[in-house]
Amino acid sequence: MATKNKTNRSLKKRFKITATGKLKHSHGKRRHLLAGRTSKAKRHARKPEVTTGPTADAYIIAMGGL
């Protein structure tokens, strides 16, 4: 008999599964040392990012699936 996989709690906190099955997450490098980054980089990092592909599929399985 197969056992169930545990949900990866760290992924669950950082990612959200969209209605179309993609992963939505926020950008990194937004906490400190922002003086060295350009305004454009900081501005673009505000918006959420959507991830697709094999990596996203693996993360979705680790999060407990759809």
Helices and strands as residue ranges (DSSP letters): H 9-14, E 15-17, E 23-25, G 34-36, H 39-44, E 49-51, H 54-62
